[in-house]
Amino acid sequence: MLETRTLEQVDGATLRWLSDEIDLFLESLEPQARRLRLLADLGQLPSVSNRLMVELAIYTAAAYRALLNAGLSRASARSAVADIGWDVYALLLRLNSLPLRLITRDPGRRLRGTISLLLRFPFNAPGAPGYTVEARREGDDMITHFTHCPAQTFVRKLVAETGDRGDLEAFYESWCQYDWPGADMIANDGHRGHYERRQTLSRGDPVCDMCWKAQARSNGT
């Protein structure tokens, strides 16, 4: 991924990283993650899957900060982290949605079934400090209202305790933007517009009010 990107440095200059520079970034990633993991207090999370998601958030934040430390601009670091994270998230969705894609061609059934599976793992919701979610069906659509997200809570704690380097914005532009293409991937009917969200926890709203739409319509924001 990094080998094929044009990266922007803090001074505005652009370049492509060579293999040695990528190796240095990768070597710095694990030490950075170890430092951030101390802030996460993984042991207080109520389930293995909740701990897994916060662990992924740790690596997201570690990668972003390692890129900043390597001299990249915030915008370039955000973009790189978002694209790397999408590869991981898309793989998760392909695996979780495979059973429903094999047994039905109905996009609504695919979405409802896959989201139900995801709410068992890895987004099971035992309540704060883990995920808290209200899930229900409205017609053919699936509604999931998340009111607590341990991943974004970790990033907020990181900012509060170590200073703001644009970490929450990087989280928003990666984790919080994946659901639109993710819903269309799950539905797999050749159309976009299977997801809507008007509010987002990482933007300071009280809820992520997600609607997974059986029939593609105009996207919310």
Backbone as CSV, one residue per row, in Angstrom:
resi,resn,N_x,N_y,N_z,CA_x,CA_y,CA_z,C_x,C_y,C_z
1,MET,0.829,-1.206,0.000,0.000,0.000,0.000,0.867,1.262,0.000
2,LEU,1.826,1.355,0.915,2.659,2.554,1.000,3.591,2.683,-0.197
3,GLU,3.973,1.570,-0.802,4.873,1.626,-1.954,4.228,2.297,-3.157
4,THR,2.911,2.276,-3.231,2.206,2.789,-4.407,1.618,4.172,-4.190
5,ARG,1.886,4.797,-3.057,1.282,6.086,-2.733,2.266,7.229,-2.921
6,THR,1.723,8.365,-3.343,2.456,9.615,-3.249,2.140,10.226,-1.889
7,LEU,3.162,10.482,-1.104,2.997,10.976,0.258,3.428,12.433,0.346
8,GLU,2.737,13.177,1.192,3.050,14.595,1.375,3.711,14.798,2.728
9,GLN,4.830,15.503,2.723,5.532,15.824,3.956,4.968,17.106,4.575
10,VAL,5.383,17.368,5.786,4.900,18.550,6.504,5.214,19.829,5.737
11,ASP,6.348,19.863,5.048,6.731,21.067,4.307,6.043,21.180,2.952
12,GLY,5.152,20.243,2.635,4.412,20.288,1.381,5.050,19.523,0.242
13,ALA,6.281,19.106,0.404,6.951,18.319,-0.637,6.313,16.934,-0.721
14,THR,6.287,16.376,-1.927,5.726,15.046,-2.122,6.825,14.069,-2.512
15,LEU,6.610,12.828,-2.170,7.596,11.795,-2.468,6.929,10.436,-2.392
16,ARG,7.634,9.441,-2.890,7.228,8.051,-2.700,8.268,7.378,-1.813
17,TRP,7.807,6.680,-0.812,8.732,6.025,0.087,9.433,4.858,-0.595
18,LEU,10.702,4.705,-0.292,11.473,3.559,-0.734,11.334,2.433,0.295
19,SER,11.797,1.251,-0.066,11.601,0.087,0.806,12.241,0.283,2.175
20,ASP,13.396,0.949,2.229,14.049,1.179,3.521,13.205,2.080,4.416
21,GLU,12.554,3.064,3.815,11.718,3.978,4.596,10.464,3.266,5.106
22,ILE,9.916,2.391,4.286,8.761,1.603,4.726,9.161,0.669,5.859
23,ASP,10.339,0.074,5.746,10.827,-0.808,6.816,10.987,-0.047,8.130
24,LEU,11.493,1.178,8.058,11.649,1.980,9.274,10.293,2.287,9.903
25,PHE,9.319,2.586,9.062,7.963,2.829,9.565,7.423,1.589,10.268
26,LEU,7.557,0.438,9.636,7.045,-0.797,10.226,7.755,-1.131,11.531
27,GLU,9.053,-0.858,11.591,9.803,-1.117,12.824,9.345,-0.211,13.964
28,SER,8.895,0.988,13.627,8.459,1.932,14.664,7.029,1.671,15.126
29,LEU,6.291,0.862,14.366,4.865,0.684,14.637,4.611,-0.062,15.946
30,GLU,5.287,-1.173,16.165,5.026,-1.971,17.363,5.425,-1.239,18.648
31,PRO,6.590,-0.581,18.706,6.894,0.206,19.915,5.853,1.300,20.180
32,GLN,5.375,1.932,19.114,4.330,2.944,19.276,3.051,2.317,19.819
33,ALA,2.681,1.155,19.293,1.473,0.472,19.762,1.599,0.064,21.227
34,ARG,2.777,-0.379,21.638,2.972,-0.757,23.047,2.745,0.433,23.965
35,ARG,3.226,1.592,23.560,3.033,2.786,24.390,1.552,3.149,24.480
36,LEU,0.867,3.076,23.368,-0.549,3.447,23.364,-1.403,2.421,24.098
37,ARG,-0.981,1.170,24.053,-1.753,0.107,24.706,-1.855,0.341,26.211
38,LEU,-0.878,0.989,26.778,-0.911,1.274,28.212,-2.081,2.179,28.570
39,LEU,-2.496,3.020,27.621,-3.621,3.924,27.870,-4.968,3.230,27.729
40,ALA,-4.993,2.113,27.017,-6.264,1.516,26.623,-6.952,0.756,27.750
41,ASP,-6.177,0.247,28.706,-6.754,-0.520,29.814,-7.661,-1.624,29.278
42,LEU,-7.091,-2.482,28.445,-7.872,-3.521,27.776,-8.562,-4.454,28.759
43,GLY,-7.961,-4.664,29.917,-8.525,-5.599,30.883,-9.892,-5.210,31.411
44,GLN,-10.250,-3.925,31.340,-11.549,-3.507,31.863,-12.673,-3.683,30.849
45,LEU,-12.332,-4.062,29.619,-13.363,-4.271,28.604,-14.049,-5.611,28.822
46,PRO,-15.370,-5.684,28.603,-16.142,-6.843,29.061,-16.124,-8.066,28.158
47,SER,-15.498,-8.004,26.983,-15.499,-9.180,26.111,-14.245,-9.208,25.258
48,VAL,-13.920,-10.405,24.779,-12.757,-10.582,23.913,-12.905,-9.762,22.643
49,SER,-14.098,-9.771,22.063,-14.289,-9.053,20.803,-14.178,-7.547,20.990
50,ASN,-14.642,-7.025,22.117,-14.466,-5.597,22.390,-12.992,-5.252,22.535
51,ARG,-12.245,-6.137,23.188,-10.801,-5.916,23.316,-10.120,-5.970,21.953
52,LEU,-10.587,-6.871,21.085,-10.030,-6.959,19.739,-10.224,-5.655,18.983
53,MET,-11.415,-5.070,19.070,-11.681,-3.844,18.329,-10.849,-2.682,18.863
54,VAL,-10.657,-2.620,20.170,-9.804,-1.564,20.715,-8.353,-1.810,20.325
55,GLU,-7.943,-3.064,20.266,-6.590,-3.374,19.806,-6.382,-2.869,18.372
56,LEU,-7.382,-3.038,17.528,-7.286,-2.510,16.165,-7.231,-0.982,16.173
57,ALA,-7.978,-0.357,17.085,-7.916,1.103,17.209,-6.537,1.549,17.678
58,ILE,-5.911,0.763,18.541,-4.548,1.067,18.985,-3.603,1.084,17.791
59,TYR,-3.702,0.086,16.930,-2.814,0.034,15.772,-3.135,1.131,14.762
60,THR,-4.411,1.503,14.660,-4.765,2.631,13.798,-4.080,3.905,14.288
61,ALA,-4.216,4.178,15.585,-3.603,5.379,16.161,-2.086,5.307,16.105
62,ALA,-1.533,4.115,16.340,-0.077,3.956,16.297,0.456,4.203,14.894
63,ALA,-0.236,3.682,13.892,0.197,3.895,12.508,0.131,5.372,12.145
64,TYR,-0.948,6.036,12.549,-1.095,7.463,12.254,0.029,8.266,12.896
65,ARG,0.302,8.006,14.163,1.356,8.768,14.846,2.740,8.418,14.317
66,ALA,2.957,7.170,13.932,4.248,6.794,13.356,4.475,7.502,12.023
67,LEU,3.420,7.661,11.247,3.538,8.394,9.983,3.832,9.870,10.239
68,LEU,3.183,10.445,11.242,3.491,11.835,11.602,4.941,11.969,12.045
69,ASN,5.388,11.029,12.851,6.771,11.074,13.333,7.773,10.910,12.200
70,ALA,7.336,10.287,11.111,8.203,10.116,9.946,8.214,11.349,9.051
71,GLY,7.460,12.388,9.447,7.506,13.647,8.719,6.375,13.898,7.760
72,LEU,5.345,13.037,7.759,4.227,13.255,6.851,3.263,14.297,7.406
73,SER,2.553,14.944,6.508,1.513,15.878,6.919,0.349,15.105,7.527
74,ARG,-0.466,15.785,8.298,-1.627,15.127,8.898,-2.560,14.579,7.831
75,ALA,-2.797,15.355,6.780,-3.718,14.906,5.732,-3.206,13.649,5.050
76,SER,-1.918,13.613,4.755,-1.345,12.445,4.093,-1.367,11.231,5.015
77,ALA,-1.062,11.436,6.290,-1.097,10.330,7.255,-2.515,9.800,7.419
78,ARG,-3.504,10.700,7.487,-4.905,10.263,7.601,-5.308,9.414,6.410
79,SER,-4.969,9.884,5.224,-5.355,9.176,4.009,-4.720,7.791,3.939
80,ALA,-3.439,7.705,4.275,-2.745,6.415,4.231,-3.337,5.441,5.240
81,VAL,-3.583,5.914,6.456,-4.148,5.052,7.490,-5.545,4.575,7.093
82,ALA,-6.347,5.469,6.524,-7.700,5.092,6.116,-7.676,3.996,5.063
83,ASP,-6.777,4.094,4.105,-6.716,3.088,3.044,-6.187,1.753,3.559
84,ILE,-5.195,1.795,4.433,-4.684,0.553,5.024,-5.777,-0.113,5.864
85,GLY,-6.471,0.676,6.665,-7.531,0.135,7.506,-8.683,-0.442,6.708
86,TRP,-8.990,0.185,5.568,-10.076,-0.328,4.736,-9.785,-1.736,4.240
87,ASP,-8.549,-2.014,3.907,-8.193,-3.366,3.466,-8.524,-4.395,4.547
88,VAL,-8.241,-4.053,5.803,-8.531,-4.962,6.914,-10.036,-5.092,7.115
89,TYR,-10.743,-3.959,7.118,-12.183,-3.967,7.364,-12.929,-4.673,6.241
90,ALA,-12.518,-4.442,5.005,-13.179,-5.081,3.870,-13.032,-6.596,3.934
91,LEU,-11.864,-7.071,4.359,-11.669,-8.512,4.513,-12.614,-9.071,5.574
92,LEU,-12.746,-8.365,6.699,-13.673,-8.779,7.748,-15.095,-8.874,7.208
93,LEU,-15.518,-7.881,6.433,-16.878,-7.879,5.899,-17.080,-8.995,4.887
94,ARG,-16.096,-9.236,4.047,-16.232,-10.320,3.062,-16.417,-11.659,3.760
95,LEU,-15.648,-11.896,4.802,-15.749,-13.163,5.522,-17.089,-13.282,6.244
96,ASN,-17.519,-12.209,6.914,-18.766,-12.264,7.670,-19.992,-12.325,6.778
97,SER,-19.921,-11.710,5.608,-21.091,-11.676,4.729,-21.161,-12.874,3.787
98,LEU,-20.103,-13.675,3.726,-20.069,-14.795,2.782,-21.242,-15.760,2.951
99,PRO,-21.587,-16.204,4.175,-22.714,-17.137,4.292,-24.008,-16.586,3.708
100,LEU,-24.303,-15.309,3.986,-25.546,-14.724,3.479,-25.492,-14.511,1.981
101,ARG,-24.329,-14.176,1.456,-24.209,-13.995,0.010,-24.354,-15.316,-0.734
102,LEU,-24.037,-16.419,-0.062,-24.168,-17.736,-0.689,-25.606,-18.246,-0.686
103,ILE,-26.381,-17.878,0.339,-27.714,-18.477,0.469,-28.841,-17.589,-0.046
104,THR,-28.578,-16.304,-0.289,-29.646,-15.437,-0.780,-29.091,-14.344,-1.677
105,ARG,-29.913,-13.941,-2.637,-29.564,-12.814,-3.499,-30.282,-11.539,-3.072
106,ASP,-31.113,-11.630,-2.049,-31.871,-10.473,-1.585,-30.967,-9.559,-0.761
107,PRO,-30.764,-8.300,-1.184,-29.833,-7.418,-0.465,-30.264,-7.130,0.968
108,GLY,-31.578,-7.074,1.206,-32.059,-6.828,2.556,-31.723,-7.976,3.494
109,ARG,-31.955,-9.196,3.036,-31.612,-10.361,3.860,-30.108,-10.431,4.097
110,ARG,-29.341,-10.120,3.073,-27.884,-10.123,3.239,-27.451,-9.130,4.307
111,LEU,-28.006,-7.925,4.242,-27.632,-6.899,5.216,-28.089,-7.264,6.623
112,ARG,-29.349,-7.632,6.763,-29.870,-7.936,8.099,-29.127,-9.123,8.716
113,GLY,-28.903,-10.151,7.907,-28.214,-11.332,8.425,-26.774,-11.049,8.797
114,THR,-26.074,-10.308,7.935,-24.662,-10.023,8.199,-24.500,-9.100,9.396
115,ILE,-25.332,-8.069,9.493,-25.237,-7.164,10.641,-25.547,-7.918,11.936
116,SER,-26.507,-8.830,11.890,-26.802,-9.635,13.079,-25.597,-10.467,13.490
117,LEU,-24.884,-11.029,12.506,-23.665,-11.779,12.810,-22.592,-10.869,13.405
118,LEU,-22.438,-9.681,12.826,-21.418,-8.751,13.315,-21.721,-8.272,14.733
119,LEU,-23.005,-8.206,15.081,-23.369,-7.803,16.442,-23.092,-8.911,17.461
120,ARG,-22.824,-10.107,16.971,-22.355,-11.185,17.854,-20.837,-11.161,17.966
121,PHE,-20.184,-10.905,16.829,-18.724,-10.794,16.796,-18.332,-10.026,15.538
122,PRO,-17.519,-8.975,15.663,-16.818,-8.538,16.877,-17.494,-7.380,17.611
123,PHE,-18.712,-6.989,17.173,-19.355,-5.816,17.763,-20.400,-6.204,18.805
124,ASN,-20.154,-7.295,19.539,-21.121,-7.636,20.575,-21.171,-6.505,21.598
125,ALA,-22.353,-6.311,22.172,-22.601,-5.080,22.930,-23.048,-5.395,24.350
126,PRO,-22.101,-5.688,25.242,-22.452,-5.935,26.647,-22.706,-4.661,27.439
127,GLY,-22.528,-3.512,26.808,-22.701,-2.233,27.487,-21.374,-1.611,27.867
128,ALA,-21.410,-0.332,28.200,-20.190,0.397,28.559,-19.505,-0.281,29.744
129,PRO,-18.165,-0.339,29.700,-17.235,0.343,28.793,-17.052,-0.320,27.428
130,GLY,-17.813,-1.398,27.162,-17.808,-1.989,25.833,-18.828,-1.306,24.938
131,TYR,-19.160,-1.950,23.840,-20.154,-1.387,22.933,-21.534,-1.397,23.578
132,THR,-22.280,-0.344,23.322,-23.689,-0.272,23.698,-24.482,0.025,22.437
133,VAL,-25.446,-0.836,22.113,-26.184,-0.664,20.866,-27.630,-1.105,21.041
134,GLU,-28.513,-0.361,20.415,-29.914,-0.758,20.275,-30.112,-1.172,18.824
135,ALA,-30.523,-2.403,18.597,-30.706,-2.914,17.237,-32.163,-3.326,17.043
136,ARG,-32.703,-2.969,15.897,-34.078,-3.350,15.595,-34.278,-3.350,14.080
137,ARG,-35.340,-3.986,13.665,-35.706,-4.013,12.253,-36.837,-3.033,12.009
138,GLU,-36.722,-2.258,10.942,-37.801,-1.375,10.496,-38.115,-1.733,9.056
139,GLY,-39.211,-2.452,8.855,-39.511,-2.945,7.515,-38.427,-3.908,7.070
140,ASP,-37.838,-3.639,5.926,-36.745,-4.476,5.431,-35.374,-3.949,5.842
141,ASP,-35.347,-2.813,6.540,-34.078,-2.196,6.934,-33.660,-2.653,8.329
142,MET,-32.374,-2.510,8.616,-31.813,-2.829,9.930,-31.307,-1.539,10.555
143,ILE,-31.741,-1.267,11.770,-31.329,-0.072,12.502,-30.384,-0.488,13.619
144,THR,-29.237,0.176,13.707,-28.325,-0.039,14.840,-27.910,1.323,15.380
145,HIS,-28.299,1.605,16.601,-27.944,2.866,17.255,-26.894,2.584,18.331
146,PHE,-25.658,2.971,18.041,-24.559,2.794,18.990,-24.449,4.037,19.866
147,THR,-24.503,3.849,21.167,-24.351,4.977,22.091,-23.045,4.907,22.884
148,HIS,-22.309,3.828,22.744,-20.959,3.760,23.315,-20.085,2.912,22.419
149,CYS,-18.922,3.452,22.082,-17.961,2.778,21.210,-16.603,2.809,21.903
150,PRO,-16.105,1.674,22.379,-14.843,1.686,23.116,-13.647,2.096,22.269
151,ALA,-13.732,1.896,20.960,-12.616,2.292,20.093,-12.458,3.808,20.068
152,GLN,-13.567,4.524,19.850,-13.448,5.987,19.828,-13.235,6.548,21.222
153,THR,-13.704,5.851,22.253,-13.415,6.272,23.622,-11.918,6.219,23.892
154,PHE,-11.263,5.163,23.388,-9.810,5.064,23.533,-9.114,6.238,22.852
155,VAL,-9.538,6.579,21.640,-8.881,7.668,20.915,-9.083,8.988,21.651
156,ARG,-10.255,9.207,22.198,-10.490,10.426,22.983,-9.572,10.467,24.209
157,LYS,-9.375,9.331,24.844,-8.471,9.271,25.997,-7.040,9.559,25.567
158,LEU,-6.649,9.022,24.416,-5.318,9.279,23.875,-5.091,10.774,23.685
159,VAL,-6.063,11.450,23.096,-5.956,12.889,22.867,-5.895,13.643,24.194
160,ALA,-6.749,13.256,25.136,-6.807,13.958,26.421,-5.506,13.827,27.204
161,GLU,-4.854,12.669,27.109,-3.691,12.415,27.957,-2.359,12.702,27.282
162,THR,-2.324,12.744,25.960,-1.037,12.940,25.278,-1.032,14.130,24.331
163,GLY,-2.165,14.809,24.182,-2.226,15.943,23.276,-2.849,15.568,21.942
164,ASP,-3.446,16.551,21.313,-4.181,16.333,20.069,-3.261,16.490,18.868
165,ARG,-3.038,15.407,18.154,-2.261,15.444,16.917,-3.160,15.145,15.709
166,GLY,-4.446,15.389,15.895,-5.389,15.078,14.831,-5.857,13.639,14.865
167,ASP,-5.696,12.983,16.026,-5.991,11.558,16.134,-7.471,11.247,15.930
168,LEU,-8.352,12.061,16.508,-9.782,11.783,16.384,-10.244,11.990,14.950
169,GLU,-9.683,12.976,14.272,-10.018,13.190,12.864,-9.543,12.012,12.020
170,ALA,-8.362,11.485,12.328,-7.863,10.311,11.607,-8.763,9.106,11.851
171,PHE,-9.248,8.956,13.085,-10.178,7.874,13.400,-11.475,8.045,12.615
172,TYR,-11.987,9.253,12.584,-13.237,9.519,11.864,-13.095,9.232,10.373
173,GLU,-11.990,9.653,9.788,-11.819,9.484,8.347,-11.507,8.045,7.955
174,SER,-11.208,7.216,8.941,-10.994,5.800,8.643,-12.192,4.996,9.151
175,TRP,-12.214,4.678,10.406,-13.253,3.818,10.960,-14.664,4.308,10.652
176,CYS,-14.898,5.585,10.774,-16.263,6.110,10.685,-16.728,6.329,9.252
177,GLN,-15.877,6.076,8.278,-16.265,6.244,6.878,-16.406,4.913,6.140
178,TYR,-16.109,3.819,6.811,-16.117,2.522,6.131,-17.519,1.956,5.914
179,ASP,-18.503,2.407,6.685,-19.810,1.758,6.641,-20.539,1.966,5.320
180,TRP,-20.337,3.105,4.672,-21.020,3.341,3.392,-20.602,2.314,2.338
181,PRO,-19.319,2.200,2.009,-18.943,1.161,1.047,-19.138,-0.237,1.615
182,GLY,-19.008,-0.383,2.944,-19.196,-1.694,3.549,-20.606,-2.223,3.354
183,ALA,-21.607,-1.370,3.541,-22.995,-1.794,3.346,-23.245,-2.210,1.902
184,ASP,-22.692,-1.445,0.965,-22.869,-1.793,-0.449,-22.156,-3.098,-0.787
185,MET,-21.024,-3.348,-0.139,-20.308,-4.607,-0.343,-21.138,-5.785,0.164
186,ILE,-21.757,-5.622,1.327,-22.572,-6.698,1.890,-23.794,-6.959,1.013
187,ALA,-24.493,-5.892,0.617,-25.685,-6.054,-0.223,-25.331,-6.689,-1.563
188,ASN,-24.215,-6.239,-2.141,-23.658,-6.860,-3.343,-24.690,-6.988,-4.468
189,ASP,-25.453,-5.904,-4.683,-26.455,-5.937,-5.752,-26.128,-4.972,-6.883
190,GLY,-24.904,-4.435,-6.864,-24.485,-3.538,-7.932,-24.896,-2.098,-7.734
191,HIS,-25.472,-1.772,-6.583,-25.939,-0.409,-6.324,-25.270,0.149,-5.071
192,ARG,-25.171,1.481,-5.032,-24.713,2.186,-3.841,-25.912,2.802,-3.121
193,GLY,-25.696,3.142,-1.854,-26.743,3.821,-1.108,-27.479,2.929,-0.128
194,HIS,-26.803,1.896,0.380,-27.434,0.971,1.320,-27.204,1.364,2.779
195,TYR,-26.671,2.556,3.008,-26.350,2.951,4.387,-26.650,4.423,4.580
196,GLU,-27.109,4.740,5.777,-27.350,6.139,6.144,-26.976,6.339,7.605
197,ARG,-26.331,7.463,7.883,-26.027,7.844,9.267,-25.996,9.359,9.342
198,ARG,-26.769,9.913,10.249,-26.835,11.364,10.418,-25.975,11.863,11.578
199,GLN,-25.742,11.014,12.553,-24.980,11.407,13.733,-23.840,10.412,13.963
200,THR,-22.759,10.909,14.581,-21.560,10.099,14.761,-20.923,10.423,16.108
201,LEU,-20.645,9.400,16.890,-20.057,9.600,18.217,-18.742,10.359,18.157
202,SER,-17.896,10.020,17.202,-16.580,10.661,17.144,-16.651,12.117,16.709
203,ARG,-17.833,12.551,16.256,-18.061,13.957,15.932,-18.697,14.704,17.093
204,GLY,-18.866,14.023,18.220,-19.448,14.664,19.389,-20.937,14.459,19.535
205,ASP,-21.551,13.706,18.642,-22.977,13.415,18.747,-23.213,12.336,19.803
206,PRO,-24.449,12.224,20.302,-24.723,11.241,21.357,-24.899,9.819,20.851
207,VAL,-24.927,9.638,19.534,-25.233,8.325,18.976,-24.671,8.220,17.563
208,CYS,-24.335,7.002,17.170,-24.159,6.685,15.749,-25.464,6.039,15.308
209,ASP,-26.301,6.793,14.595,-27.649,6.327,14.243,-27.623,5.685,12.857
210,MET,-27.249,4.431,12.815,-27.004,3.728,11.560,-28.280,3.084,11.031
211,CYS,-28.478,3.209,9.732,-29.559,2.514,9.041,-28.961,1.758,7.865
212,TRP,-29.137,0.438,7.878,-28.653,-0.443,6.817,-29.840,-0.742,5.919
213,LYS,-29.840,-0.177,4.710,-31.038,-0.097,3.888,-31.099,-1.225,2.864
214,ALA,-32.217,-1.936,2.873,-32.394,-3.057,1.953,-32.370,-2.601,0.505
215,GLN,-32.997,-1.474,0.234,-33.024,-0.932,-1.120,-32.159,0.319,-1.175
216,ALA,-31.278,0.365,-2.148,-30.358,1.497,-2.267,-31.133,2.777,-2.487
217,ARG,-30.801,3.802,-1.694,-31.392,5.127,-1.845,-30.279,6.143,-1.666
218,SER,-30.622,7.407,-1.735,-29.607,8.444,-1.579,-28.936,8.311,-0.230
219,ASN,-27.605,8.424,-0.210,-26.842,8.277,1.027,-27.087,9.428,1.979
220,GLY,-27.098,9.115,3.295,-27.017,10.142,4.316,-25.566,10.512,4.515
221,THR,-25.317,11.421,5.439,-23.939,11.855,5.693,-23.625,11.681,7.160
